[in-house]
Amino acid sequence: MDRIVNVHEAKTHLSRLLHRVVLGEEILIGNAGRPVAPIVGVRRHVPRRTPGSARGRIKILPSFDAPLPKEIRNAFKD
């Protein structure tokens, strides 16, 4: 957002500005050369995660939370 578009230009060329936003650009609307508001694209809908959707795909071994080997534990000591 390095270019500020004044209010008059924004009203006159709104369709062009929106097209640029759709292409990924962010536009600043300004009044008297001072930034007032951004025009940014709407984030696409991200599908909600479903708990348990990986059931049966992941296997946790019984040794998952077993103590670490002594040499690794010692590496964490001061």
PDB file with SEQRES, HELIX, SHEET and CRYST1 records, atoms N, CA, C and O in Angstrom:
SEQRES   1 A   78  MET ASP ARG ILE VAL ASN VAL HIS GLU ALA LYS THR HIS          
SEQRES   2 A   78  LEU SER ARG LEU LEU HIS ARG VAL VAL LEU GLY GLU GLU          
SEQRES   3 A   78  ILE LEU ILE GLY ASN ALA GLY ARG PRO VAL ALA PRO ILE          
SEQRES   4 A   78  VAL GLY VAL ARG ARG HIS VAL PRO ARG ARG THR PRO GLY          
SEQRES   5 A   78  SER ALA ARG GLY ARG ILE LYS ILE LEU PRO SER PHE ASP          
SEQRES   6 A   78  ALA PRO LEU PRO LYS GLU ILE ARG ASN ALA PHE LYS ASP          
HELIX    1 AA1 VAL A    7  THR A   12  1                                   6    
HELIX    2 AA2 LEU A   14  VAL A   22  1                                   9    
HELIX    3 AA3 LYS A   70  ALA A   75  1                                   6    
SHEET    1 AA1 3 ILE A   4  ASN A   6  0                                        
SHEET    2 AA1 3 ILE A  27  ASN A  31  1                                        
SHEET    3 AA1 3 ARG A  34  ILE A  39 -1                                        
CRYST1    1.000    1.000    1.000  90.00  90.00  90.00 P 1           1          
ATOM      1  N   MET A   1       0.836  -1.178   0.000  1.00  0.00           N  
ATOM      2  CA  MET A   1       0.000   0.000   0.000  1.00  0.00           C  
ATOM      3  C   MET A   1       0.884   1.246   0.000  1.00  0.00           C  
ATOM      4  O   MET A   1       0.948   1.977   0.988  1.00  0.00           O  
ATOM      5  N   ASP A   2       1.544   1.467  -1.094  1.00  0.00           N  
ATOM      6  CA  ASP A   2       2.416   2.620  -1.124  1.00  0.00           C  
ATOM      7  C   ASP A   2       1.781   3.812  -1.836  1.00  0.00           C  
ATOM      8  O   ASP A   2       2.329   4.912  -1.781  1.00  0.00           O  
ATOM      9  N   ARG A   3       0.665   3.629  -2.488  1.00  0.00           N  
ATOM     10  CA  ARG A   3       0.020   4.720  -3.214  1.00  0.00           C  
ATOM     11  C   ARG A   3      -1.284   5.079  -2.525  1.00  0.00           C  
ATOM     12  O   ARG A   3      -2.087   4.205  -2.199  1.00  0.00           O  
ATOM     13  N   ILE A   4      -1.489   6.365  -2.307  1.00  0.00           N  
ATOM     14  CA  ILE A   4      -2.735   6.841  -1.707  1.00  0.00           C  
ATOM     15  C   ILE A   4      -3.611   7.390  -2.824  1.00  0.00           C  
ATOM     16  O   ILE A   4      -3.173   8.219  -3.621  1.00  0.00           O  
ATOM     17  N   VAL A   5      -4.844   6.922  -2.872  1.00  0.00           N  
ATOM     18  CA  VAL A   5      -5.817   7.379  -3.860  1.00  0.00           C  
ATOM     19  C   VAL A   5      -6.755   8.345  -3.156  1.00  0.00           C  
ATOM     20  O   VAL A   5      -7.345   8.012  -2.128  1.00  0.00           O  
ATOM     21  N   ASN A   6      -6.894   9.560  -3.722  1.00  0.00           N  
ATOM     22  CA  ASN A   6      -7.771  10.515  -3.045  1.00  0.00           C  
ATOM     23  C   ASN A   6      -9.235  10.128  -3.211  1.00  0.00           C  
ATOM     24  O   ASN A   6      -9.582   9.333  -4.085  1.00  0.00           O  
ATOM     25  N   VAL A   7     -10.075  10.686  -2.378  1.00  0.00           N  
ATOM     26  CA  VAL A   7     -11.491  10.329  -2.336  1.00  0.00           C  
ATOM     27  C   VAL A   7     -12.159  10.544  -3.682  1.00  0.00           C  
ATOM     28  O   VAL A   7     -12.910   9.683  -4.139  1.00  0.00           O  
ATOM     29  N   HIS A   8     -11.900  11.682  -4.329  1.00  0.00           N  
ATOM     30  CA  HIS A   8     -12.521  11.966  -5.630  1.00  0.00           C  
ATOM     31  C   HIS A   8     -12.139  10.907  -6.660  1.00  0.00           C  
ATOM     32  O   HIS A   8     -12.996  10.402  -7.385  1.00  0.00           O  
ATOM     33  N   GLU A   9     -10.846  10.572  -6.722  1.00  0.00           N  
ATOM     34  CA  GLU A   9     -10.387   9.548  -7.662  1.00  0.00           C  
ATOM     35  C   GLU A   9     -11.010   8.195  -7.336  1.00  0.00           C  
ATOM     36  O   GLU A   9     -11.369   7.442  -8.241  1.00  0.00           O  
ATOM     37  N   ALA A  10     -11.138   7.886  -6.052  1.00  0.00           N  
ATOM     38  CA  ALA A  10     -11.728   6.613  -5.643  1.00  0.00           C  
ATOM     39  C   ALA A  10     -13.187   6.527  -6.086  1.00  0.00           C  
ATOM     40  O   ALA A  10     -13.634   5.485  -6.566  1.00  0.00           O  
ATOM     41  N   LYS A  11     -13.925   7.622  -5.924  1.00  0.00           N  
ATOM     42  CA  LYS A  11     -15.335   7.615  -6.349  1.00  0.00           C  
ATOM     43  C   LYS A  11     -15.441   7.494  -7.862  1.00  0.00           C  
ATOM     44  O   LYS A  11     -16.318   6.798  -8.374  1.00  0.00           O  
ATOM     45  N   THR A  12     -14.553   8.165  -8.572  1.00  0.00           N  
ATOM     46  CA  THR A  12     -14.601   8.164 -10.033  1.00  0.00           C  
ATOM     47  C   THR A  12     -14.192   6.822 -10.621  1.00  0.00           C  
ATOM     48  O   THR A  12     -14.757   6.383 -11.623  1.00  0.00           O  
ATOM     49  N   HIS A  13     -13.208   6.164 -10.000  1.00  0.00           N  
ATOM     50  CA  HIS A  13     -12.633   4.931 -10.563  1.00  0.00           C  
ATOM     51  C   HIS A  13     -12.803   3.727  -9.643  1.00  0.00           C  
ATOM     52  O   HIS A  13     -11.929   2.861  -9.584  1.00  0.00           O  
ATOM     53  N   LEU A  14     -13.907   3.669  -8.935  1.00  0.00           N  
ATOM     54  CA  LEU A  14     -14.106   2.582  -7.973  1.00  0.00           C  
ATOM     55  C   LEU A  14     -14.014   1.203  -8.631  1.00  0.00           C  
ATOM     56  O   LEU A  14     -13.393   0.301  -8.069  1.00  0.00           O  
ATOM     57  N   SER A  15     -14.606   1.024  -9.790  1.00  0.00           N  
ATOM     58  CA  SER A  15     -14.561  -0.282 -10.461  1.00  0.00           C  
ATOM     59  C   SER A  15     -13.131  -0.708 -10.761  1.00  0.00           C  
ATOM     60  O   SER A  15     -12.772  -1.868 -10.560  1.00  0.00           O  
ATOM     61  N   ARG A  16     -12.311   0.226 -11.241  1.00  0.00           N  
ATOM     62  CA  ARG A  16     -10.907  -0.092 -11.532  1.00  0.00           C  
ATOM     63  C   ARG A  16     -10.161  -0.453 -10.248  1.00  0.00           C  
ATOM     64  O   ARG A  16      -9.375  -1.400 -10.219  1.00  0.00           O  
ATOM     65  N   LEU A  17     -10.418   0.307  -9.199  1.00  0.00           N  
ATOM     66  CA  LEU A  17      -9.752   0.029  -7.924  1.00  0.00           C  
ATOM     67  C   LEU A  17     -10.142  -1.345  -7.387  1.00  0.00           C  
ATOM     68  O   LEU A  17      -9.295  -2.086  -6.889  1.00  0.00           O  
ATOM     69  N   LEU A  18     -11.418  -1.679  -7.489  1.00  0.00           N  
ATOM     70  CA  LEU A  18     -11.875  -2.992  -7.029  1.00  0.00           C  
ATOM     71  C   LEU A  18     -11.239  -4.113  -7.842  1.00  0.00           C  
ATOM     72  O   LEU A  18     -10.918  -5.171  -7.301  1.00  0.00           O  
ATOM     73  N   HIS A  19     -11.060  -3.886  -9.121  1.00  0.00           N  
ATOM     74  CA  HIS A  19     -10.396  -4.894  -9.955  1.00  0.00           C  
ATOM     75  C   HIS A  19      -8.963  -5.113  -9.476  1.00  0.00           C  
ATOM     76  O   HIS A  19      -8.496  -6.250  -9.415  1.00  0.00           O  
ATOM     77  N   ARG A  20      -8.271  -4.040  -9.139  1.00  0.00           N  
ATOM     78  CA  ARG A  20      -6.906  -4.160  -8.626  1.00  0.00           C  
ATOM     79  C   ARG A  20      -6.889  -4.907  -7.295  1.00  0.00           C  
ATOM     80  O   ARG A  20      -5.976  -5.689  -7.031  1.00  0.00           O  
ATOM     81  N   VAL A  21      -7.891  -4.666  -6.463  1.00  0.00           N  
ATOM     82  CA  VAL A  21      -7.986  -5.364  -5.175  1.00  0.00           C  
ATOM     83  C   VAL A  21      -8.202  -6.857  -5.398  1.00  0.00           C  
ATOM     84  O   VAL A  21      -7.607  -7.681  -4.705  1.00  0.00           O  
ATOM     85  N   VAL A  22      -9.041  -7.203  -6.351  1.00  0.00           N  
ATOM     86  CA  VAL A  22      -9.286  -8.621  -6.660  1.00  0.00           C  
ATOM     87  C   VAL A  22      -7.990  -9.294  -7.090  1.00  0.00           C  
ATOM     88  O   VAL A  22      -7.799 -10.484  -6.838  1.00  0.00           O  
ATOM     89  N   LEU A  23      -7.110  -8.558  -7.727  1.00  0.00           N  
ATOM     90  CA  LEU A  23      -5.820  -9.106  -8.161  1.00  0.00           C  
ATOM     91  C   LEU A  23      -4.800  -9.175  -7.031  1.00  0.00           C  
ATOM     92  O   LEU A  23      -3.670  -9.619  -7.237  1.00  0.00           O  
ATOM     93  N   GLY A  24      -5.198  -8.736  -5.831  1.00  0.00           N  
ATOM     94  CA  GLY A  24      -4.330  -8.877  -4.672  1.00  0.00           C  
ATOM     95  C   GLY A  24      -3.729  -7.592  -4.141  1.00  0.00           C  
ATOM     96  O   GLY A  24      -3.030  -7.613  -3.127  1.00  0.00           O  
ATOM     97  N   GLU A  25      -3.981  -6.488  -4.793  1.00  0.00           N  
ATOM     98  CA  GLU A  25      -3.419  -5.214  -4.345  1.00  0.00           C  
ATOM     99  C   GLU A  25      -4.230  -4.639  -3.191  1.00  0.00           C  
ATOM    100  O   GLU A  25      -5.440  -4.853  -3.115  1.00  0.00           O  
ATOM    101  N   GLU A  26      -3.588  -3.926  -2.313  1.00  0.00           N  
ATOM    102  CA  GLU A  26      -4.280  -3.201  -1.253  1.00  0.00           C  
ATOM    103  C   GLU A  26      -4.170  -1.720  -1.575  1.00  0.00           C  
ATOM    104  O   GLU A  26      -3.102  -1.243  -1.958  1.00  0.00           O  
ATOM    105  N   ILE A  27      -5.257  -1.000  -1.424  1.00  0.00           N  
ATOM    106  CA  ILE A  27      -5.301   0.403  -1.812  1.00  0.00           C  
ATOM    107  C   ILE A  27      -5.666   1.257  -0.610  1.00  0.00           C  
ATOM    108  O   ILE A  27      -6.542   0.902   0.179  1.00  0.00           O  
ATOM    109  N   LEU A  28      -4.985   2.385  -0.480  1.00  0.00           N  
ATOM    110  CA  LEU A  28      -5.297   3.331   0.588  1.00  0.00           C  
ATOM    111  C   LEU A  28      -6.111   4.487   0.031  1.00  0.00           C  
ATOM    112  O   LEU A  28      -5.743   5.092  -0.976  1.00  0.00           O  
ATOM    113  N   ILE A  29      -7.215   4.787   0.691  1.00  0.00           N  
ATOM    114  CA  ILE A  29      -8.001   5.964   0.352  1.00  0.00           C  
ATOM    115  C   ILE A  29      -7.521   7.075   1.264  1.00  0.00           C  
ATOM    116  O   ILE A  29      -7.372   6.887   2.472  1.00  0.00           O  
ATOM    117  N   GLY A  30      -7.281   8.234   0.674  1.00  0.00           N  
ATOM    118  CA  GLY A  30      -6.777   9.337   1.474  1.00  0.00           C  
ATOM    119  C   GLY A  30      -7.602  10.590   1.292  1.00  0.00           C  
ATOM    120  O   GLY A  30      -8.331  10.744   0.312  1.00  0.00           O  
ATOM    121  N   ASN A  31      -7.472  11.475   2.251  1.00  0.00           N  
ATOM    122  CA  ASN A  31      -8.124  12.777   2.189  1.00  0.00           C  
ATOM    123  C   ASN A  31      -7.043  13.812   2.444  1.00  0.00           C  
ATOM    124  O   ASN A  31      -6.400  13.797   3.494  1.00  0.00           O  
ATOM    125  N   ALA A  32      -6.841  14.706   1.495  1.00  0.00           N  
ATOM    126  CA  ALA A  32      -5.802  15.730   1.563  1.00  0.00           C  
ATOM    127  C   ALA A  32      -4.420  15.088   1.708  1.00  0.00           C  
ATOM    128  O   ALA A  32      -3.559  15.611   2.414  1.00  0.00           O  
ATOM    129  N   GLY A  33      -4.212  13.944   1.030  1.00  0.00           N  
ATOM    130  CA  GLY A  33      -2.920  13.282   1.047  1.00  0.00           C  
ATOM    131  C   GLY A  33      -2.625  12.454   2.284  1.00  0.00           C  
ATOM    132  O   GLY A  33      -1.546  11.873   2.403  1.00  0.00           O  
ATOM    133  N   ARG A  34      -3.572  12.397   3.199  1.00  0.00           N  
ATOM    134  CA  ARG A  34      -3.376  11.621   4.431  1.00  0.00           C  
ATOM    135  C   ARG A  34      -4.204  10.342   4.362  1.00  0.00           C  
ATOM    136  O   ARG A  34      -5.383  10.400   4.012  1.00  0.00           O  
ATOM    137  N   PRO A  35      -3.622   9.194   4.684  1.00  0.00           N  
ATOM    138  CA  PRO A  35      -4.369   7.930   4.643  1.00  0.00           C  
ATOM    139  C   PRO A  35      -5.561   7.957   5.593  1.00  0.00           C  
ATOM    140  O   PRO A  35      -5.460   8.406   6.735  1.00  0.00           O  
ATOM    141  N   VAL A  36      -6.695   7.463   5.089  1.00  0.00           N  
ATOM    142  CA  VAL A  36      -7.913   7.417   5.890  1.00  0.00           C  
ATOM    143  C   VAL A  36      -8.412   5.987   6.061  1.00  0.00           C  
ATOM    144  O   VAL A  36      -8.766   5.581   7.168  1.00  0.00           O  
ATOM    145  N   ALA A  37      -8.441   5.219   4.965  1.00  0.00           N  
ATOM    146  CA  ALA A  37      -8.998   3.867   5.036  1.00  0.00           C  
ATOM    147  C   ALA A  37      -8.396   2.992   3.940  1.00  0.00           C  
ATOM    148  O   ALA A  37      -8.125   3.468   2.838  1.00  0.00           O  
ATOM    149  N   PRO A  38      -8.190   1.715   4.244  1.00  0.00           N  
ATOM    150  CA  PRO A  38      -7.696   0.796   3.218  1.00  0.00           C  
ATOM    151  C   PRO A  38      -8.854   0.094   2.506  1.00  0.00           C  
ATOM    152  O   PRO A  38      -9.934  -0.088   3.069  1.00  0.00           O  
ATOM    153  N   ILE A  39      -8.604  -0.286   1.279  1.00  0.00           N  
ATOM    154  CA  ILE A  39      -9.508  -1.202   0.568  1.00  0.00           C  
ATOM    155  C   ILE A  39      -8.696  -2.477   0.403  1.00  0.00           C  
ATOM    156  O   ILE A  39      -7.657  -2.478  -0.258  1.00  0.00           O  
ATOM    157  N   VAL A  40      -9.165  -3.545   0.996  1.00  0.00           N  
ATOM    158  CA  VAL A  40      -8.467  -4.831   0.917  1.00  0.00           C  
ATOM    159  C   VAL A  40      -9.457  -5.906   0.502  1.00  0.00           C  
ATOM    160  O   VAL A  40     -10.662  -5.764   0.711  1.00  0.00           O  
ATOM    161  N   GLY A  41      -8.960  -6.959  -0.074  1.00  0.00           N  
ATOM    162  CA  GLY A  41      -9.807  -8.060  -0.504  1.00  0.00           C  
ATOM    163  C   GLY A  41     -10.388  -8.832   0.673  1.00  0.00           C  
ATOM    164  O   GLY A  41      -9.843  -8.828   1.777  1.00  0.00           O  
ATOM    165  N   VAL A  42     -11.486  -9.481   0.409  1.00  0.00           N  
ATOM    166  CA  VAL A  42     -12.135 -10.317   1.414  1.00  0.00           C  
ATOM    167  C   VAL A  42     -11.425 -11.655   1.439  1.00  0.00           C  
ATOM    168  O   VAL A  42     -11.126 -12.232   0.393  1.00  0.00           O  
ATOM    169  N   ARG A  43     -11.158 -12.142   2.634  1.00  0.00           N  
ATOM    170  CA  ARG A  43     -10.515 -13.451   2.757  1.00  0.00           C  
ATOM    171  C   ARG A  43     -11.481 -14.537   2.327  1.00  0.00           C  
ATOM    172  O   ARG A  43     -12.673 -14.499   2.630  1.00  0.00           O  
ATOM    173  N   ARG A  44     -10.947 -15.479   1.631  1.00  0.00           N  
ATOM    174  CA  ARG A  44     -11.763 -16.616   1.180  1.00  0.00           C  
ATOM    175  C   ARG A  44     -12.194 -17.453   2.377  1.00  0.00           C  
ATOM    176  O   ARG A  44     -11.504 -17.514   3.394  1.00  0.00           O  
ATOM    177  N   HIS A  45     -13.332 -18.087   2.238  1.00  0.00           N  
ATOM    178  CA  HIS A  45     -13.841 -18.947   3.301  1.00  0.00           C  
ATOM    179  C   HIS A  45     -12.925 -20.149   3.472  1.00  0.00           C  
ATOM    180  O   HIS A  45     -12.623 -20.851   2.507  1.00  0.00           O  
ATOM    181  N   VAL A  46     -12.494 -20.377   4.680  1.00  0.00           N  
ATOM    182  CA  VAL A  46     -11.662 -21.534   5.002  1.00  0.00           C  
ATOM    183  C   VAL A  46     -12.559 -22.583   5.645  1.00  0.00           C  
ATOM    184  O   VAL A  46     -13.221 -22.297   6.643  1.00  0.00           O  
ATOM    185  N   PRO A  47     -12.593 -23.785   5.092  1.00  0.00           N  
ATOM    186  CA  PRO A  47     -13.471 -24.806   5.665  1.00  0.00           C  
ATOM    187  C   PRO A  47     -13.120 -25.090   7.127  1.00  0.00           C  
ATOM    188  O   PRO A  47     -11.948 -25.111   7.504  1.00  0.00           O  
ATOM    189  N   ARG A  48     -14.129 -25.302   7.923  1.00  0.00           N  
ATOM    190  CA  ARG A  48     -13.919 -25.609   9.338  1.00  0.00           C  
ATOM    191  C   ARG A  48     -13.322 -26.992   9.480  1.00  0.00           C  
ATOM    192  O   ARG A  48     -13.640 -27.914   8.729  1.00  0.00           O  
ATOM    193  N   ARG A  49     -12.448 -27.111  10.465  1.00  0.00           N  
ATOM    194  CA  ARG A  49     -11.847 -28.410  10.746  1.00  0.00           C  
ATOM    195  C   ARG A  49     -12.856 -29.274  11.488  1.00  0.00           C  
ATOM    196  O   ARG A  49     -13.614 -28.791  12.330  1.00  0.00           O  
ATOM    197  N   THR A  50     -12.848 -30.549  11.161  1.00  0.00           N  
ATOM    198  CA  THR A  50     -13.753 -31.492  11.802  1.00  0.00           C  
ATOM    199  C   THR A  50     -12.957 -32.357  12.762  1.00  0.00           C  
ATOM    200  O   THR A  50     -12.085 -33.111  12.332  1.00  0.00           O  
ATOM    201  N   PRO A  51     -13.243 -32.262  14.056  1.00  0.00           N  
ATOM    202  CA  PRO A  51     -12.521 -33.102  15.015  1.00  0.00           C  
ATOM    203  C   PRO A  51     -12.713 -34.587  14.687  1.00  0.00           C  
ATOM    204  O   PRO A  51     -13.820 -35.038  14.391  1.00  0.00           O  
ATOM    205  N   GLY A  52     -11.629 -35.316  14.748  1.00  0.00           N  
ATOM    206  CA  GLY A  52     -11.698 -36.754  14.491  1.00  0.00           C  
ATOM    207  C   GLY A  52     -11.586 -37.133  13.033  1.00  0.00           C  
ATOM    208  O   GLY A  52     -11.706 -38.312  12.698  1.00  0.00           O  
ATOM    209  N   SER A  53     -11.357 -36.163  12.146  1.00  0.00           N  
ATOM    210  CA  SER A  53     -11.313 -36.481  10.714  1.00  0.00           C  
ATOM    211  C   SER A  53     -10.094 -37.336  10.344  1.00  0.00           C  
ATOM    212  O   SER A  53     -10.082 -37.946   9.275  1.00  0.00           O  
ATOM    213  N   ALA A  54      -9.073 -37.392  11.203  1.00  0.00           N  
ATOM    214  CA  ALA A  54      -7.891 -38.214  10.924  1.00  0.00           C  
ATOM    215  C   ALA A  54      -7.945 -39.552  11.672  1.00  0.00           C  
ATOM    216  O   ALA A  54      -6.964 -40.295  11.690  1.00  0.00           O  
ATOM    217  N   ARG A  55      -9.074 -39.848  12.278  1.00  0.00           N  
ATOM    218  CA  ARG A  55      -9.202 -41.099  13.025  1.00  0.00           C  
ATOM    219  C   ARG A  55      -8.880 -42.290  12.119  1.00  0.00           C  
ATOM    220  O   ARG A  55      -9.395 -42.407  11.007  1.00  0.00           O  
ATOM    221  N   GLY A  56      -8.023 -43.158  12.624  1.00  0.00           N  
ATOM    222  CA  GLY A  56      -7.632 -44.338  11.860  1.00  0.00           C  
ATOM    223  C   GLY A  56      -6.421 -44.103  10.979  1.00  0.00           C  
ATOM    224  O   GLY A  56      -5.872 -45.061  10.436  1.00  0.00           O  
ATOM    225  N   ARG A  57      -5.988 -42.871  10.818  1.00  0.00           N  
ATOM    226  CA  ARG A  57      -4.839 -42.559   9.971  1.00  0.00           C  
ATOM    227  C   ARG A  57      -3.560 -42.356  10.786  1.00  0.00           C  
ATOM    228  O   ARG A  57      -2.458 -42.423  10.240  1.00  0.00           O  
ATOM    229  N   ILE A  58      -3.700 -42.116  12.052  1.00  0.00           N  
ATOM    230  CA  ILE A  58      -2.545 -41.849  12.911  1.00  0.00           C  
ATOM    231  C   ILE A  58      -2.457 -42.930  13.967  1.00  0.00           C  
ATOM    232  O   ILE A  58      -3.460 -43.321  14.564  1.00  0.00           O  
ATOM    233  N   LYS A  59      -1.245 -43.407  14.188  1.00  0.00           N  
ATOM    234  CA  LYS A  59      -1.052 -44.441  15.195  1.00  0.00           C  
ATOM    235  C   LYS A  59      -0.070 -43.924  16.236  1.00  0.00           C  
ATOM    236  O   LYS A  59       1.045 -43.527  15.896  1.00  0.00           O  
ATOM    237  N   ILE A  60      -0.472 -43.927  17.488  1.00  0.00           N  
ATOM    238  CA  ILE A  60       0.392 -43.510  18.581  1.00  0.00           C  
ATOM    239  C   ILE A  60       0.830 -44.774  19.308  1.00  0.00           C  
ATOM    240  O   ILE A  60       0.014 -45.532  19.832  1.00  0.00           O  
ATOM    241  N   LEU A  61       2.121 -44.973  19.322  1.00  0.00           N  
ATOM    242  CA  LEU A  61       2.668 -46.181  19.939  1.00  0.00           C  
ATOM    243  C   LEU A  61       2.571 -46.094  21.459  1.00  0.00           C  
ATOM    244  O   LEU A  61       2.563 -44.996  22.016  1.00  0.00           O  
ATOM    245  N   PRO A  62       2.499 -47.235  22.131  1.00  0.00           N  
ATOM    246  CA  PRO A  62       2.444 -47.235  23.595  1.00  0.00           C  
ATOM    247  C   PRO A  62       3.658 -46.553  24.226  1.00  0.00           C  
ATOM    248  O   PRO A  62       3.566 -46.058  25.349  1.00  0.00           O  
ATOM    249  N   SER A  63       4.788 -46.518  23.529  1.00  0.00           N  
ATOM    250  CA  SER A  63       6.003 -45.914  24.076  1.00  0.00           C  
ATOM    251  C   SER A  63       6.060 -44.400  23.840  1.00  0.00           C  
ATOM    252  O   SER A  63       7.091 -43.775  24.091  1.00  0.00           O  
ATOM    253  N   PHE A  64       4.980 -43.818  23.367  1.00  0.00           N  
ATOM    254  CA  PHE A  64       4.955 -42.385  23.029  1.00  0.00           C  
ATOM    255  C   PHE A  64       5.451 -41.504  24.171  1.00  0.00           C  
ATOM    256  O   PHE A  64       6.272 -40.614  23.952  1.00  0.00           O  
ATOM    257  N   ASP A  65       4.967 -41.739  25.367  1.00  0.00           N  
ATOM    258  CA  ASP A  65       5.362 -40.888  26.489  1.00  0.00           C  
ATOM    259  C   ASP A  65       6.358 -41.571  27.437  1.00  0.00           C  
ATOM    260  O   ASP A  65       6.458 -41.213  28.611  1.00  0.00           O  
ATOM    261  N   ALA A  66       7.087 -42.552  26.911  1.00  0.00           N  
ATOM    262  CA  ALA A  66       8.122 -43.230  27.709  1.00  0.00           C  
ATOM    263  C   ALA A  66       9.270 -42.250  27.972  1.00  0.00           C  
ATOM    264  O   ALA A  66       9.480 -41.334  27.177  1.00  0.00           O  
ATOM    265  N   PRO A  67      10.005 -42.419  29.055  1.00  0.00           N  
ATOM    266  CA  PRO A  67      11.141 -41.543  29.339  1.00  0.00           C  
ATOM    267  C   PRO A  67      12.154 -41.564  28.196  1.00  0.00           C  
ATOM    268  O   PRO A  67      12.348 -42.579  27.527  1.00  0.00           O  
ATOM    269  N   LEU A  68      12.789 -40.420  27.995  1.00  0.00           N  
ATOM    270  CA  LEU A  68      13.821 -40.327  26.965  1.00  0.00           C  
ATOM    271  C   LEU A  68      15.062 -41.095  27.404  1.00  0.00           C  
ATOM    272  O   LEU A  68      15.278 -41.295  28.599  1.00  0.00           O  
ATOM    273  N   PRO A  69      15.875 -41.525  26.449  1.00  0.00           N  
ATOM    274  CA  PRO A  69      17.134 -42.171  26.815  1.00  0.00           C  
ATOM    275  C   PRO A  69      18.001 -41.212  27.648  1.00  0.00           C  
ATOM    276  O   PRO A  69      17.893 -39.992  27.527  1.00  0.00           O  
ATOM    277  N   LYS A  70      18.849 -41.786  28.482  1.00  0.00           N  
ATOM    278  CA  LYS A  70      19.650 -41.015  29.435  1.00  0.00           C  
ATOM    279  C   LYS A  70      20.502 -39.950  28.745  1.00  0.00           C  
ATOM    280  O   LYS A  70      20.597 -38.829  29.243  1.00  0.00           O  
ATOM    281  N   GLU A  71      21.127 -40.280  27.605  1.00  0.00           N  
ATOM    282  CA  GLU A  71      22.004 -39.308  26.924  1.00  0.00           C  
ATOM    283  C   GLU A  71      21.228 -38.092  26.405  1.00  0.00           C  
ATOM    284  O   GLU A  71      21.773 -36.989  26.357  1.00  0.00           O  
ATOM    285  N   ILE A  72      19.997 -38.278  26.027  1.00  0.00           N  
ATOM    286  CA  ILE A  72      19.178 -37.150  25.598  1.00  0.00           C  
ATOM    287  C   ILE A  72      18.734 -36.317  26.797  1.00  0.00           C  
ATOM    288  O   ILE A  72      18.773 -35.088  26.747  1.00  0.00           O  
ATOM    289  N   ARG A  73      18.315 -36.974  27.867  1.00  0.00           N  
ATOM    290  CA  ARG A  73      17.937 -36.242  29.095  1.00  0.00           C  
ATOM    291  C   ARG A  73      19.092 -35.391  29.595  1.00  0.00           C  
ATOM    292  O   ARG A  73      18.900 -34.245  30.000  1.00  0.00           O  
ATOM    293  N   ASN A  74      20.302 -35.960  29.566  1.00  0.00           N  
ATOM    294  CA  ASN A  74      21.480 -35.236  30.047  1.00  0.00           C  
ATOM    295  C   ASN A  74      21.781 -33.992  29.191  1.00  0.00           C  
ATOM    296  O   ASN A  74      22.340 -33.018  29.695  1.00  0.00           O  
ATOM    297  N   ALA A  75      21.421 -34.023  27.933  1.00  0.00           N  
ATOM    298  CA  ALA A  75      21.681 -32.880  27.045  1.00  0.00           C  
ATOM    299  C   ALA A  75      20.851 -31.661  27.473  1.00  0.00           C  
ATOM    300  O   ALA A  75      21.217 -30.532  27.146  1.00  0.00           O  
ATOM    301  N   PHE A  76      19.761 -31.864  28.185  1.00  0.00           N  
ATOM    302  CA  PHE A  76      18.903 -30.768  28.609  1.00  0.00           C  
ATOM    303  C   PHE A  76      19.276 -30.219  29.987  1.00  0.00           C  
ATOM    304  O   PHE A  76      18.704 -29.225  30.434  1.00  0.00           O  
ATOM    305  N   LYS A  77      20.214 -30.850  30.646  1.00  0.00           N  
ATOM    306  CA  LYS A  77      20.635 -30.370  31.961  1.00  0.00           C  
ATOM    307  C   LYS A  77      21.640 -29.262  31.806  1.00  0.00           C  
ATOM    308  O   LYS A  77      22.344 -29.187  30.799  1.00  0.00           O  
ATOM    309  N   ASP A  78      21.712 -28.390  32.809  1.00  0.00           N  
ATOM    310  CA  ASP A  78      22.672 -27.275  32.778  1.00  0.00           C  
ATOM    311  C   ASP A  78      24.082 -27.728  32.924  1.00  0.00           C  
ATOM    312  O   ASP A  78      24.998 -26.907  32.917  1.00  0.00           O  
TER     313      ASP A  78                                                      
END                                                                             
